[in-house]
């Protein structure tokens, strides 16, 4: 976990953005709001915080490769799968802790606003931790594939922001294809987790998880193909 010290700022920003946006939405709710609306407001920070988690993950993996720190590590443990498997586990744990910490900070305020009813919405409170983990895996995979900090950042921004916009605009001429591609976009995942039913959320998580797995496999193959000089 000490290897994440350079990403602490991004982790802190993710935590603060999740808590501050959730608290602001709770304070802005009218009195007598439904429990579902209260919980949705509390976890609304998921619109912002996962972005920073994924960005930190992409920086973490790409910086490790571009700085040759990976080569130095392999001198001590010559097993690329174990090394990057451990790094990915560390990223997932950091993302999970950040999401769980944000939930732990907003739950008391949600309970104050709604009474004890908000505490029973167990499934809804999983939105932040799950999104943080999925975006961490996305960022880690992109970092492994690109192996350059600058390229990894641009690729991550393209996947999260630019690509969905381009696909949406392309939908003017090919709506069926655009709609299918947008189902796998990060923005669609976030919207489904925050606004849709449990079944739709599970489906969105499954689709995005599949994308993460494919990109991680490509990233791992890239790591194994890298010749250490």
PyMOL commands that place a pseudoatom at each C-alpha (Angstrom):
pseudoatom trace, name=CA, resn=UNK, resi=1, chain=A, elem=C, hetatm=0, pos=[0.000, 0.000, 0.000]
pseudoatom trace, name=CA, resn=UNK, resi=2, chain=A, elem=C, hetatm=0, pos=[2.989, 2.308, 0.507]
pseudoatom trace, name=CA, resn=UNK, resi=3, chain=A, elem=C, hetatm=0, pos=[3.536, 2.224, -3.254]
pseudoatom trace, name=CA, resn=UNK, resi=4, chain=A, elem=C, hetatm=0, pos=[0.327, 4.248, -3.639]
pseudoatom trace, name=CA, resn=UNK, resi=5, chain=A, elem=C, hetatm=0, pos=[1.797, 7.289, -1.879]
pseudoatom trace, name=CA, resn=UNK, resi=6, chain=A, elem=C, hetatm=0, pos=[2.000, 9.257, -5.144]
pseudoatom trace, name=CA, resn=UNK, resi=7, chain=A, elem=C, hetatm=0, pos=[-1.729, 8.629, -5.722]
pseudoatom trace, name=CA, resn=UNK, resi=8, chain=A, elem=C, hetatm=0, pos=[-2.848, 9.734, -2.265]
pseudoatom trace, name=CA, resn=UNK, resi=9, chain=A, elem=C, hetatm=0, pos=[-3.909, 13.147, -3.546]
pseudoatom trace, name=CA, resn=UNK, resi=10, chain=A, elem=C, hetatm=0, pos=[-6.241, 11.601, -6.134]
pseudoatom trace, name=CA, resn=UNK, resi=11, chain=A, elem=C, hetatm=0, pos=[-7.624, 9.162, -3.559]
pseudoatom trace, name=CA, resn=UNK, resi=12, chain=A, elem=C, hetatm=0, pos=[-8.242, 12.059, -1.181]
pseudoatom trace, name=CA, resn=UNK, resi=13, chain=A, elem=C, hetatm=0, pos=[-9.955, 14.070, -3.938]
pseudoatom trace, name=CA, resn=UNK, resi=14, chain=A, elem=C, hetatm=0, pos=[-12.172, 11.074, -4.743]
pseudoatom trace, name=CA, resn=UNK, resi=15, chain=A, elem=C, hetatm=0, pos=[-13.130, 10.690, -1.093]
pseudoatom trace, name=CA, resn=UNK, resi=16, chain=A, elem=C, hetatm=0, pos=[-13.802, 14.392, -0.556]
pseudoatom trace, name=CA, resn=UNK, resi=17, chain=A, elem=C, hetatm=0, pos=[-15.791, 14.756, -3.774]
pseudoatom trace, name=CA, resn=UNK, resi=18, chain=A, elem=C, hetatm=0, pos=[-17.982, 11.761, -2.924]
pseudoatom trace, name=CA, resn=UNK, resi=19, chain=A, elem=C, hetatm=0, pos=[-18.658, 13.016, 0.592]
pseudoatom trace, name=CA, resn=UNK, resi=20, chain=A, elem=C, hetatm=0, pos=[-19.094, 16.698, -0.234]
pseudoatom trace, name=CA, resn=UNK, resi=21, chain=A, elem=C, hetatm=0, pos=[-21.426, 16.139, -3.190]
pseudoatom trace, name=CA, resn=UNK, resi=22, chain=A, elem=C, hetatm=0, pos=[-23.465, 13.604, -1.260]
pseudoatom trace, name=CA, resn=UNK, resi=23, chain=A, elem=C, hetatm=0, pos=[-23.739, 15.902, 1.764]
pseudoatom trace, name=CA, resn=UNK, resi=24, chain=A, elem=C, hetatm=0, pos=[-24.700, 18.863, -0.437]
pseudoatom trace, name=CA, resn=UNK, resi=25, chain=A, elem=C, hetatm=0, pos=[-27.429, 16.855, -2.156]
pseudoatom trace, name=CA, resn=UNK, resi=26, chain=A, elem=C, hetatm=0, pos=[-28.772, 15.689, 1.206]
pseudoatom trace, name=CA, resn=UNK, resi=27, chain=A, elem=C, hetatm=0, pos=[-28.911, 19.216, 2.580]
pseudoatom trace, name=CA, resn=UNK, resi=28, chain=A, elem=C, hetatm=0, pos=[-30.730, 20.406, -0.575]
pseudoatom trace, name=CA, resn=UNK, resi=29, chain=A, elem=C, hetatm=0, pos=[-33.467, 17.779, -0.300]
pseudoatom trace, name=CA, resn=UNK, resi=30, chain=A, elem=C, hetatm=0, pos=[-36.931, 19.007, 0.662]
pseudoatom trace, name=CA, resn=UNK, resi=31, chain=A, elem=C, hetatm=0, pos=[-38.311, 17.878, 3.994]
pseudoatom trace, name=CA, resn=UNK, resi=32, chain=A, elem=C, hetatm=0, pos=[-40.233, 14.627, 3.890]
pseudoatom trace, name=CA, resn=UNK, resi=33, chain=A, elem=C, hetatm=0, pos=[-38.295, 13.228, 0.930]
pseudoatom trace, name=CA, resn=UNK, resi=34, chain=A, elem=C, hetatm=0, pos=[-38.662, 9.513, 0.253]
pseudoatom trace, name=CA, resn=UNK, resi=35, chain=A, elem=C, hetatm=0, pos=[-36.011, 7.159, 1.595]
pseudoatom trace, name=CA, resn=UNK, resi=36, chain=A, elem=C, hetatm=0, pos=[-34.974, 6.136, -1.922]
pseudoatom trace, name=CA, resn=UNK, resi=37, chain=A, elem=C, hetatm=0, pos=[-34.385, 9.796, -2.854]
pseudoatom trace, name=CA, resn=UNK, resi=38, chain=A, elem=C, hetatm=0, pos=[-32.365, 10.343, 0.320]
pseudoatom trace, name=CA, resn=UNK, resi=39, chain=A, elem=C, hetatm=0, pos=[-30.080, 7.383, -0.342]
pseudoatom trace, name=CA, resn=UNK, resi=40, chain=A, elem=C, hetatm=0, pos=[-29.713, 8.369, -4.015]
pseudoatom trace, name=CA, resn=UNK, resi=41, chain=A, elem=C, hetatm=0, pos=[-28.690, 11.863, -2.927]
pseudoatom trace, name=CA, resn=UNK, resi=42, chain=A, elem=C, hetatm=0, pos=[-26.190, 10.480, -0.421]
pseudoatom trace, name=CA, resn=UNK, resi=43, chain=A, elem=C, hetatm=0, pos=[-24.388, 8.377, -3.047]
pseudoatom trace, name=CA, resn=UNK, resi=44, chain=A, elem=C, hetatm=0, pos=[-24.597, 10.997, -5.807]
pseudoatom trace, name=CA, resn=UNK, resi=45, chain=A, elem=C, hetatm=0, pos=[-20.868, 11.626, -5.366]
pseudoatom trace, name=CA, resn=UNK, resi=46, chain=A, elem=C, hetatm=0, pos=[-20.463, 8.509, -7.511]
pseudoatom trace, name=CA, resn=UNK, resi=47, chain=A, elem=C, hetatm=0, pos=[-20.914, 10.822, -10.511]
pseudoatom trace, name=CA, resn=UNK, resi=48, chain=A, elem=C, hetatm=0, pos=[-17.452, 12.282, -9.811]
pseudoatom trace, name=CA, resn=UNK, resi=49, chain=A, elem=C, hetatm=0, pos=[-15.314, 10.228, -7.425]
pseudoatom trace, name=CA, resn=UNK, resi=50, chain=A, elem=C, hetatm=0, pos=[-14.812, 7.073, -9.578]
pseudoatom trace, name=CA, resn=UNK, resi=51, chain=A, elem=C, hetatm=0, pos=[-13.176, 9.219, -12.253]
pseudoatom trace, name=CA, resn=UNK, resi=52, chain=A, elem=C, hetatm=0, pos=[-10.329, 10.134, -9.897]
pseudoatom trace, name=CA, resn=UNK, resi=53, chain=A, elem=C, hetatm=0, pos=[-9.954, 6.533, -8.757]
pseudoatom trace, name=CA, resn=UNK, resi=54, chain=A, elem=C, hetatm=0, pos=[-9.522, 5.355, -12.344]
pseudoatom trace, name=CA, resn=UNK, resi=55, chain=A, elem=C, hetatm=0, pos=[-7.154, 8.211, -13.138]
pseudoatom trace, name=CA, resn=UNK, resi=56, chain=A, elem=C, hetatm=0, pos=[-5.004, 7.312, -10.151]
pseudoatom trace, name=CA, resn=UNK, resi=57, chain=A, elem=C, hetatm=0, pos=[-4.946, 3.658, -11.212]
pseudoatom trace, name=CA, resn=UNK, resi=58, chain=A, elem=C, hetatm=0, pos=[-3.876, 4.500, -14.761]
pseudoatom trace, name=CA, resn=UNK, resi=59, chain=A, elem=C, hetatm=0, pos=[-1.107, 6.747, -13.432]
pseudoatom trace, name=CA, resn=UNK, resi=60, chain=A, elem=C, hetatm=0, pos=[0.007, 4.088, -10.969]
pseudoatom trace, name=CA, resn=UNK, resi=61, chain=A, elem=C, hetatm=0, pos=[0.466, 1.289, -13.493]
pseudoatom trace, name=CA, resn=UNK, resi=62, chain=A, elem=C, hetatm=0, pos=[1.791, 3.402, -16.376]
pseudoatom trace, name=CA, resn=UNK, resi=63, chain=A, elem=C, hetatm=0, pos=[4.278, 5.271, -14.170]
pseudoatom trace, name=CA, resn=UNK, resi=64, chain=A, elem=C, hetatm=0, pos=[5.549, 1.981, -12.787]
pseudoatom trace, name=CA, resn=UNK, resi=65, chain=A, elem=C, hetatm=0, pos=[6.284, 0.704, -16.276]
pseudoatom trace, name=CA, resn=UNK, resi=66, chain=A, elem=C, hetatm=0, pos=[7.604, 3.931, -17.790]
pseudoatom trace, name=CA, resn=UNK, resi=67, chain=A, elem=C, hetatm=0, pos=[9.978, 4.570, -14.881]
pseudoatom trace, name=CA, resn=UNK, resi=68, chain=A, elem=C, hetatm=0, pos=[11.484, 1.074, -15.135]
pseudoatom trace, name=CA, resn=UNK, resi=69, chain=A, elem=C, hetatm=0, pos=[10.475, 0.416, -11.543]
pseudoatom trace, name=CA, resn=UNK, resi=70, chain=A, elem=C, hetatm=0, pos=[8.891, -2.759, -12.871]
pseudoatom trace, name=CA, resn=UNK, resi=71, chain=A, elem=C, hetatm=0, pos=[12.275, -3.961, -14.130]
pseudoatom trace, name=CA, resn=UNK, resi=72, chain=A, elem=C, hetatm=0, pos=[13.849, -3.365, -10.735]
pseudoatom trace, name=CA, resn=UNK, resi=73, chain=A, elem=C, hetatm=0, pos=[11.038, -5.276, -9.068]
pseudoatom trace, name=CA, resn=UNK, resi=74, chain=A, elem=C, hetatm=0, pos=[11.534, -8.230, -11.398]
pseudoatom trace, name=CA, resn=UNK, resi=75, chain=A, elem=C, hetatm=0, pos=[15.170, -8.440, -10.318]
pseudoatom trace, name=CA, resn=UNK, resi=76, chain=A, elem=C, hetatm=0, pos=[13.871, -9.421, -6.885]
pseudoatom trace, name=CA, resn=UNK, resi=77, chain=A, elem=C, hetatm=0, pos=[10.818, -11.423, -7.986]
pseudoatom trace, name=CA, resn=UNK, resi=78, chain=A, elem=C, hetatm=0, pos=[10.990, -12.665, -11.553]
pseudoatom trace, name=CA, resn=UNK, resi=79, chain=A, elem=C, hetatm=0, pos=[7.283, -13.323, -12.004]
pseudoatom trace, name=CA, resn=UNK, resi=80, chain=A, elem=C, hetatm=0, pos=[5.393, -10.714, -13.963]
pseudoatom trace, name=CA, resn=UNK, resi=81, chain=A, elem=C, hetatm=0, pos=[1.965, -12.213, -13.259]
pseudoatom trace, name=CA, resn=UNK, resi=82, chain=A, elem=C, hetatm=0, pos=[2.516, -12.148, -9.499]
pseudoatom trace, name=CA, resn=UNK, resi=83, chain=A, elem=C, hetatm=0, pos=[3.971, -8.627, -9.547]
pseudoatom trace, name=CA, resn=UNK, resi=84, chain=A, elem=C, hetatm=0, pos=[1.154, -7.006, -11.496]
pseudoatom trace, name=CA, resn=UNK, resi=85, chain=A, elem=C, hetatm=0, pos=[-1.456, -9.205, -9.891]
pseudoatom trace, name=CA, resn=UNK, resi=86, chain=A, elem=C, hetatm=0, pos=[-0.333, -7.837, -6.522]
pseudoatom trace, name=CA, resn=UNK, resi=87, chain=A, elem=C, hetatm=0, pos=[-0.368, -4.274, -7.839]
pseudoatom trace, name=CA, resn=UNK, resi=88, chain=A, elem=C, hetatm=0, pos=[-3.892, -4.709, -9.181]
pseudoatom trace, name=CA, resn=UNK, resi=89, chain=A, elem=C, hetatm=0, pos=[-5.061, -6.134, -5.852]
pseudoatom trace, name=CA, resn=UNK, resi=90, chain=A, elem=C, hetatm=0, pos=[-3.575, -3.110, -4.071]
pseudoatom trace, name=CA, resn=UNK, resi=91, chain=A, elem=C, hetatm=0, pos=[-5.456, -0.766, -6.412]
pseudoatom trace, name=CA, resn=UNK, resi=92, chain=A, elem=C, hetatm=0, pos=[-8.728, -2.635, -5.861]
pseudoatom trace, name=CA, resn=UNK, resi=93, chain=A, elem=C, hetatm=0, pos=[-8.278, -2.534, -2.079]
pseudoatom trace, name=CA, resn=UNK, resi=94, chain=A, elem=C, hetatm=0, pos=[-7.516, 1.212, -2.157]
pseudoatom trace, name=CA, resn=UNK, resi=95, chain=A, elem=C, hetatm=0, pos=[-10.572, 1.849, -4.355]
pseudoatom trace, name=CA, resn=UNK, resi=96, chain=A, elem=C, hetatm=0, pos=[-12.774, -0.287, -2.114]
pseudoatom trace, name=CA, resn=UNK, resi=97, chain=A, elem=C, hetatm=0, pos=[-11.564, 1.443, 1.036]
pseudoatom trace, name=CA, resn=UNK, resi=98, chain=A, elem=C, hetatm=0, pos=[-12.120, 4.872, -0.500]
pseudoatom trace, name=CA, resn=UNK, resi=99, chain=A, elem=C, hetatm=0, pos=[-15.669, 4.030, -1.546]
pseudoatom trace, name=CA, resn=UNK, resi=100, chain=A, elem=C, hetatm=0, pos=[-16.469, 2.389, 1.779]
pseudoatom trace, name=CA, resn=UNK, resi=101, chain=A, elem=C, hetatm=0, pos=[-15.014, 5.347, 3.663]
pseudoatom trace, name=CA, resn=UNK, resi=102, chain=A, elem=C, hetatm=0, pos=[-17.172, 7.771, 1.704]
pseudoatom trace, name=CA, resn=UNK, resi=103, chain=A, elem=C, hetatm=0, pos=[-20.273, 5.709, 2.464]
pseudoatom trace, name=CA, resn=UNK, resi=104, chain=A, elem=C, hetatm=0, pos=[-19.369, 5.558, 6.151]
pseudoatom trace, name=CA, resn=UNK, resi=105, chain=A, elem=C, hetatm=0, pos=[-19.181, 9.355, 6.233]
pseudoatom trace, name=CA, resn=UNK, resi=106, chain=A, elem=C, hetatm=0, pos=[-22.470, 10.068, 4.434]
pseudoatom trace, name=CA, resn=UNK, resi=107, chain=A, elem=C, hetatm=0, pos=[-24.600, 7.350, 6.040]
pseudoatom trace, name=CA, resn=UNK, resi=108, chain=A, elem=C, hetatm=0, pos=[-24.912, 9.175, 9.394]
pseudoatom trace, name=CA, resn=UNK, resi=109, chain=A, elem=C, hetatm=0, pos=[-26.101, 12.333, 7.649]
pseudoatom trace, name=CA, resn=UNK, resi=110, chain=A, elem=C, hetatm=0, pos=[-28.599, 10.322, 5.586]
pseudoatom trace, name=CA, resn=UNK, resi=111, chain=A, elem=C, hetatm=0, pos=[-29.910, 8.709, 8.758]
pseudoatom trace, name=CA, resn=UNK, resi=112, chain=A, elem=C, hetatm=0, pos=[-30.327, 12.137, 10.350]
pseudoatom trace, name=CA, resn=UNK, resi=113, chain=A, elem=C, hetatm=0, pos=[-32.328, 13.328, 7.333]
pseudoatom trace, name=CA, resn=UNK, resi=114, chain=A, elem=C, hetatm=0, pos=[-34.494, 10.211, 6.950]
pseudoatom trace, name=CA, resn=UNK, resi=115, chain=A, elem=C, hetatm=0, pos=[-34.523, 8.665, 10.376]
pseudoatom trace, name=CA, resn=UNK, resi=116, chain=A, elem=C, hetatm=0, pos=[-33.379, 5.054, 10.598]
pseudoatom trace, name=CA, resn=UNK, resi=117, chain=A, elem=C, hetatm=0, pos=[-34.984, 4.000, 7.297]
pseudoatom trace, name=CA, resn=UNK, resi=118, chain=A, elem=C, hetatm=0, pos=[-31.917, 4.924, 5.190]
pseudoatom trace, name=CA, resn=UNK, resi=119, chain=A, elem=C, hetatm=0, pos=[-29.782, 2.411, 7.049]
pseudoatom trace, name=CA, resn=UNK, resi=120, chain=A, elem=C, hetatm=0, pos=[-31.834, -0.473, 5.605]
pseudoatom trace, name=CA, resn=UNK, resi=121, chain=A, elem=C, hetatm=0, pos=[-30.982, 0.352, 1.960]
pseudoatom trace, name=CA, resn=UNK, resi=122, chain=A, elem=C, hetatm=0, pos=[-28.006, -1.999, 1.929]
pseudoatom trace, name=CA, resn=UNK, resi=123, chain=A, elem=C, hetatm=0, pos=[-27.877, -2.527, -1.834]
pseudoatom trace, name=CA, resn=UNK, resi=124, chain=A, elem=C, hetatm=0, pos=[-27.899, 1.195, -2.620]
pseudoatom trace, name=CA, resn=UNK, resi=125, chain=A, elem=C, hetatm=0, pos=[-24.906, 1.828, -0.378]
pseudoatom trace, name=CA, resn=UNK, resi=126, chain=A, elem=C, hetatm=0, pos=[-22.822, -0.507, -2.562]
pseudoatom trace, name=CA, resn=UNK, resi=127, chain=A, elem=C, hetatm=0, pos=[-22.891, 1.962, -5.468]
pseudoatom trace, name=CA, resn=UNK, resi=128, chain=A, elem=C, hetatm=0, pos=[-19.782, 3.902, -4.442]
pseudoatom trace, name=CA, resn=UNK, resi=129, chain=A, elem=C, hetatm=0, pos=[-17.513, 0.944, -3.572]
pseudoatom trace, name=CA, resn=UNK, resi=130, chain=A, elem=C, hetatm=0, pos=[-18.531, -1.019, -6.684]
pseudoatom trace, name=CA, resn=UNK, resi=131, chain=A, elem=C, hetatm=0, pos=[-18.008, 1.926, -9.045]
pseudoatom trace, name=CA, resn=UNK, resi=132, chain=A, elem=C, hetatm=0, pos=[-14.646, 2.698, -7.441]
pseudoatom trace, name=CA, resn=UNK, resi=133, chain=A, elem=C, hetatm=0, pos=[-13.453, -0.875, -7.983]
pseudoatom trace, name=CA, resn=UNK, resi=134, chain=A, elem=C, hetatm=0, pos=[-14.663, -1.028, -11.599]
pseudoatom trace, name=CA, resn=UNK, resi=135, chain=A, elem=C, hetatm=0, pos=[-13.013, 2.279, -12.496]
pseudoatom trace, name=CA, resn=UNK, resi=136, chain=A, elem=C, hetatm=0, pos=[-9.801, 1.226, -10.719]
pseudoatom trace, name=CA, resn=UNK, resi=137, chain=A, elem=C, hetatm=0, pos=[-9.645, -1.899, -12.888]
pseudoatom trace, name=CA, resn=UNK, resi=138, chain=A, elem=C, hetatm=0, pos=[-10.320, 0.183, -15.999]
pseudoatom trace, name=CA, resn=UNK, resi=139, chain=A, elem=C, hetatm=0, pos=[-7.529, 2.619, -15.166]
pseudoatom trace, name=CA, resn=UNK, resi=140, chain=A, elem=C, hetatm=0, pos=[-5.101, -0.173, -14.281]
pseudoatom trace, name=CA, resn=UNK, resi=141, chain=A, elem=C, hetatm=0, pos=[-5.772, -1.948, -17.572]
pseudoatom trace, name=CA, resn=UNK, resi=142, chain=A, elem=C, hetatm=0, pos=[-5.287, 1.226, -19.616]
pseudoatom trace, name=CA, resn=UNK, resi=143, chain=A, elem=C, hetatm=0, pos=[-2.035, 1.958, -17.779]
pseudoatom trace, name=CA, resn=UNK, resi=144, chain=A, elem=C, hetatm=0, pos=[-0.721, -1.522, -18.546]
pseudoatom trace, name=CA, resn=UNK, resi=145, chain=A, elem=C, hetatm=0, pos=[-1.669, -1.281, -22.212]
pseudoatom trace, name=CA, resn=UNK, resi=146, chain=A, elem=C, hetatm=0, pos=[-0.207, 2.174, -22.833]
pseudoatom trace, name=CA, resn=UNK, resi=147, chain=A, elem=C, hetatm=0, pos=[2.896, 1.916, -20.589]
pseudoatom trace, name=CA, resn=UNK, resi=148, chain=A, elem=C, hetatm=0, pos=[3.347, 5.696, -20.811]
pseudoatom trace, name=CA, resn=UNK, resi=149, chain=A, elem=C, hetatm=0, pos=[1.959, 8.190, -18.322]
pseudoatom trace, name=CA, resn=UNK, resi=150, chain=A, elem=C, hetatm=0, pos=[0.923, 10.809, -20.869]
pseudoatom trace, name=CA, resn=UNK, resi=151, chain=A, elem=C, hetatm=0, pos=[-0.572, 8.276, -23.282]
pseudoatom trace, name=CA, resn=UNK, resi=152, chain=A, elem=C, hetatm=0, pos=[-2.371, 6.466, -20.466]
pseudoatom trace, name=CA, resn=UNK, resi=153, chain=A, elem=C, hetatm=0, pos=[-3.952, 9.693, -19.196]
pseudoatom trace, name=CA, resn=UNK, resi=154, chain=A, elem=C, hetatm=0, pos=[-5.145, 10.681, -22.669]
pseudoatom trace, name=CA, resn=UNK, resi=155, chain=A, elem=C, hetatm=0, pos=[-6.484, 7.176, -23.319]
pseudoatom trace, name=CA, resn=UNK, resi=156, chain=A, elem=C, hetatm=0, pos=[-8.307, 7.139, -19.981]
pseudoatom trace, name=CA, resn=UNK, resi=157, chain=A, elem=C, hetatm=0, pos=[-9.875, 10.537, -20.666]
pseudoatom trace, name=CA, resn=UNK, resi=158, chain=A, elem=C, hetatm=0, pos=[-10.885, 9.353, -24.120]
pseudoatom trace, name=CA, resn=UNK, resi=159, chain=A, elem=C, hetatm=0, pos=[-12.584, 6.234, -22.779]
pseudoatom trace, name=CA, resn=UNK, resi=160, chain=A, elem=C, hetatm=0, pos=[-14.367, 8.033, -19.942]
pseudoatom trace, name=CA, resn=UNK, resi=161, chain=A, elem=C, hetatm=0, pos=[-15.332, 11.308, -21.641]
pseudoatom trace, name=CA, resn=UNK, resi=162, chain=A, elem=C, hetatm=0, pos=[-14.518, 11.712, -25.328]
pseudoatom trace, name=CA, resn=UNK, resi=163, chain=A, elem=C, hetatm=0, pos=[-15.435, 8.287, -26.703]
pseudoatom trace, name=CA, resn=UNK, resi=164, chain=A, elem=C, hetatm=0, pos=[-19.014, 8.220, -25.312]
pseudoatom trace, name=CA, resn=UNK, resi=165, chain=A, elem=C, hetatm=0, pos=[-19.574, 11.693, -26.752]
pseudoatom trace, name=CA, resn=UNK, resi=166, chain=A, elem=C, hetatm=0, pos=[-18.285, 10.670, -30.180]
pseudoatom trace, name=CA, resn=UNK, resi=167, chain=A, elem=C, hetatm=0, pos=[-20.411, 7.510, -30.133]
pseudoatom trace, name=CA, resn=UNK, resi=168, chain=A, elem=C, hetatm=0, pos=[-23.489, 9.514, -29.124]
pseudoatom trace, name=CA, resn=UNK, resi=169, chain=A, elem=C, hetatm=0, pos=[-22.943, 11.974, -31.983]
pseudoatom trace, name=CA, resn=UNK, resi=170, chain=A, elem=C, hetatm=0, pos=[-22.392, 9.070, -34.399]
pseudoatom trace, name=CA, resn=UNK, resi=171, chain=A, elem=C, hetatm=0, pos=[-25.774, 7.779, -33.283]
pseudoatom trace, name=CA, resn=UNK, resi=172, chain=A, elem=C, hetatm=0, pos=[-27.375, 10.409, -35.506]
pseudoatom trace, name=CA, resn=UNK, resi=173, chain=A, elem=C, hetatm=0, pos=[-26.420, 8.263, -38.519]
pseudoatom trace, name=CA, resn=UNK, resi=174, chain=A, elem=C, hetatm=0, pos=[-26.255, 4.812, -36.887]
pseudoatom trace, name=CA, resn=UNK, resi=175, chain=A, elem=C, hetatm=0, pos=[-28.547, 4.840, -33.862]
pseudoatom trace, name=CA, resn=UNK, resi=176, chain=A, elem=C, hetatm=0, pos=[-28.620, 1.063, -33.413]
pseudoatom trace, name=CA, resn=UNK, resi=177, chain=A, elem=C, hetatm=0, pos=[-24.823, 0.720, -33.365]
pseudoatom trace, name=CA, resn=UNK, resi=178, chain=A, elem=C, hetatm=0, pos=[-24.401, 3.788, -31.195]
pseudoatom trace, name=CA, resn=UNK, resi=179, chain=A, elem=C, hetatm=0, pos=[-26.931, 2.547, -28.661]
pseudoatom trace, name=CA, resn=UNK, resi=180, chain=A, elem=C, hetatm=0, pos=[-25.201, -0.826, -28.415]
pseudoatom trace, name=CA, resn=UNK, resi=181, chain=A, elem=C, hetatm=0, pos=[-21.767, 0.730, -27.890]
pseudoatom trace, name=CA, resn=UNK, resi=182, chain=A, elem=C, hetatm=0, pos=[-23.038, 3.205, -25.302]
pseudoatom trace, name=CA, resn=UNK, resi=183, chain=A, elem=C, hetatm=0, pos=[-24.216, 0.290, -23.163]
pseudoatom trace, name=CA, resn=UNK, resi=184, chain=A, elem=C, hetatm=0, pos=[-20.548, -0.353, -22.348]
pseudoatom trace, name=CA, resn=UNK, resi=185, chain=A, elem=C, hetatm=0, pos=[-19.607, 3.284, -21.667]
pseudoatom trace, name=CA, resn=UNK, resi=186, chain=A, elem=C, hetatm=0, pos=[-18.583, 4.389, -18.149]
pseudoatom trace, name=CA, resn=UNK, resi=187, chain=A, elem=C, hetatm=0, pos=[-21.241, 7.118, -18.142]
pseudoatom trace, name=CA, resn=UNK, resi=188, chain=A, elem=C, hetatm=0, pos=[-23.916, 4.496, -18.806]
pseudoatom trace, name=CA, resn=UNK, resi=189, chain=A, elem=C, hetatm=0, pos=[-22.658, 2.390, -15.924]
pseudoatom trace, name=CA, resn=UNK, resi=190, chain=A, elem=C, hetatm=0, pos=[-22.775, 5.336, -13.527]
pseudoatom trace, name=CA, resn=UNK, resi=191, chain=A, elem=C, hetatm=0, pos=[-26.268, 6.333, -14.637]
pseudoatom trace, name=CA, resn=UNK, resi=192, chain=A, elem=C, hetatm=0, pos=[-27.539, 2.779, -14.272]
pseudoatom trace, name=CA, resn=UNK, resi=193, chain=A, elem=C, hetatm=0, pos=[-26.066, 2.412, -10.795]
pseudoatom trace, name=CA, resn=UNK, resi=194, chain=A, elem=C, hetatm=0, pos=[-27.525, 5.699, -9.605]
pseudoatom trace, name=CA, resn=UNK, resi=195, chain=A, elem=C, hetatm=0, pos=[-30.908, 5.782, -11.300]
pseudoatom trace, name=CA, resn=UNK, resi=196, chain=A, elem=C, hetatm=0, pos=[-32.021, 2.359, -12.498]
pseudoatom trace, name=CA, resn=UNK, resi=197, chain=A, elem=C, hetatm=0, pos=[-33.433, -0.727, -10.842]
pseudoatom trace, name=CA, resn=UNK, resi=198, chain=A, elem=C, hetatm=0, pos=[-31.323, -3.416, -9.205]
pseudoatom trace, name=CA, resn=UNK, resi=199, chain=A, elem=C, hetatm=0, pos=[-31.640, -5.661, -12.260]
pseudoatom trace, name=CA, resn=UNK, resi=200, chain=A, elem=C, hetatm=0, pos=[-30.460, -2.899, -14.616]
pseudoatom trace, name=CA, resn=UNK, resi=201, chain=A, elem=C, hetatm=0, pos=[-27.584, -2.057, -12.281]
pseudoatom trace, name=CA, resn=UNK, resi=202, chain=A, elem=C, hetatm=0, pos=[-26.435, -5.676, -12.154]
pseudoatom trace, name=CA, resn=UNK, resi=203, chain=A, elem=C, hetatm=0, pos=[-26.605, -5.883, -15.944]
pseudoatom trace, name=CA, resn=UNK, resi=204, chain=A, elem=C, hetatm=0, pos=[-24.570, -2.676, -16.313]
pseudoatom trace, name=CA, resn=UNK, resi=205, chain=A, elem=C, hetatm=0, pos=[-21.965, -3.922, -13.826]
pseudoatom trace, name=CA, resn=UNK, resi=206, chain=A, elem=C, hetatm=0, pos=[-21.692, -7.220, -15.712]
pseudoatom trace, name=CA, resn=UNK, resi=207, chain=A, elem=C, hetatm=0, pos=[-21.154, -5.456, -19.049]
pseudoatom trace, name=CA, resn=UNK, resi=208, chain=A, elem=C, hetatm=0, pos=[-18.572, -3.047, -17.648]
pseudoatom trace, name=CA, resn=UNK, resi=209, chain=A, elem=C, hetatm=0, pos=[-16.883, -5.843, -15.723]
pseudoatom trace, name=CA, resn=UNK, resi=210, chain=A, elem=C, hetatm=0, pos=[-16.546, -7.778, -18.978]
pseudoatom trace, name=CA, resn=UNK, resi=211, chain=A, elem=C, hetatm=0, pos=[-14.892, -4.754, -20.602]
pseudoatom trace, name=CA, resn=UNK, resi=212, chain=A, elem=C, hetatm=0, pos=[-12.519, -4.492, -17.635]
pseudoatom trace, name=CA, resn=UNK, resi=213, chain=A, elem=C, hetatm=0, pos=[-11.607, -8.172, -17.947]
pseudoatom trace, name=CA, resn=UNK, resi=214, chain=A, elem=C, hetatm=0, pos=[-10.894, -7.908, -21.666]
pseudoatom trace, name=CA, resn=UNK, resi=215, chain=A, elem=C, hetatm=0, pos=[-8.723, -4.817, -21.189]
pseudoatom trace, name=CA, resn=UNK, resi=216, chain=A, elem=C, hetatm=0, pos=[-6.876, -6.419, -18.258]
pseudoatom trace, name=CA, resn=UNK, resi=217, chain=A, elem=C, hetatm=0, pos=[-6.086, -9.478, -20.369]
pseudoatom trace, name=CA, resn=UNK, resi=218, chain=A, elem=C, hetatm=0, pos=[-4.725, -7.225, -23.127]
pseudoatom trace, name=CA, resn=UNK, resi=219, chain=A, elem=C, hetatm=0, pos=[-2.755, -5.262, -20.535]
pseudoatom trace, name=CA, resn=UNK, resi=220, chain=A, elem=C, hetatm=0, pos=[-1.260, -8.387, -18.986]
pseudoatom trace, name=CA, resn=UNK, resi=221, chain=A, elem=C, hetatm=0, pos=[-0.252, -9.663, -22.433]
pseudoatom trace, name=CA, resn=UNK, resi=222, chain=A, elem=C, hetatm=0, pos=[1.427, -6.301, -23.051]
pseudoatom trace, name=CA, resn=UNK, resi=223, chain=A, elem=C, hetatm=0, pos=[3.299, -6.594, -19.767]
pseudoatom trace, name=CA, resn=UNK, resi=224, chain=A, elem=C, hetatm=0, pos=[4.512, -10.090, -20.640]
pseudoatom trace, name=CA, resn=UNK, resi=225, chain=A, elem=C, hetatm=0, pos=[5.631, -8.951, -24.113]
pseudoatom trace, name=CA, resn=UNK, resi=226, chain=A, elem=C, hetatm=0, pos=[7.704, -6.086, -22.714]
pseudoatom trace, name=CA, resn=UNK, resi=227, chain=A, elem=C, hetatm=0, pos=[11.414, -6.757, -23.138]
pseudoatom trace, name=CA, resn=UNK, resi=228, chain=A, elem=C, hetatm=0, pos=[13.472, -5.469, -20.258]
pseudoatom trace, name=CA, resn=UNK, resi=229, chain=A, elem=C, hetatm=0, pos=[16.628, -3.703, -21.395]
for i in range(1, 229): cmd.bond("trace and resi %d" % i, "trace and resi %d" % (i + 1))
show_as sticks, trace
zoom trace
